[in-house]
Amino acid sequence: MTHTLSASQQVTAAPPAPRAARRAALAGGVVAGPLFLAAGIVQGCTRDGFDFTRNAISQLALGEAGWIQTVDFLVAGALLITGAVGLRRELRGGAGGTWAPVLTAVFGASFWSAAAFRADAGAGFPAGAPDTTTLSGHGTVHMAAGMVGYLALCAALVVLARPLAARGHRGWAVASRLVPVAVLAGFMASAASVLAFTAGAGLGLLWLAAVTAKLSAGPAKH
């Protein structure tokens, strides 16, 4: 009898395992953006010559301590792709279940490309660099990867509005369609203000984290 009850308990306890694995994967998408930005802000405040009003966070990969930002790119990319796996499991068979994970994974992969192909020096960073920036081959790839990645992010946020609405989070769904507009506006203003570009990119990262957390929590309770 004891053996029978023990076996029954094991069978009953088995189903939560996939749910736990799904939530663990989703956690990657939740922490990726905040972790990436926190590491970038700390570095930007401590590296000689770096100025948030003149320099992009990706330039922190330059110089002797540049390896820290390179690791930041690699870790963020891995976490975003893990989050994409979690979204695929969470949304499987429902609204956004196909394209949201794919687009999020593309966004994550763009961070790996940014790590492999560094931004160009310029605007006084690293310390001693000229104010003007000469675009190199690796700098061109870096910029292209960022453009593709953030376009994928904007598309992913629009797609994620569907499962948010389907689960009763209608206000979140509306916001998820509006945030990409702010992200793209920041990119368009980058020629006049690097800070606007950083703010737009940061907003996109943080909103993806918030949306992933919201979807992980399940349908709205009424």
Summary of the structure (lengths in Angstrom):
residues: 222
radius of gyration: 20.2
end to end distance: 42.7
largest distance: 79.8
contacts: 744
relative contact order: 0.14
helix: 74%
strand: 1%
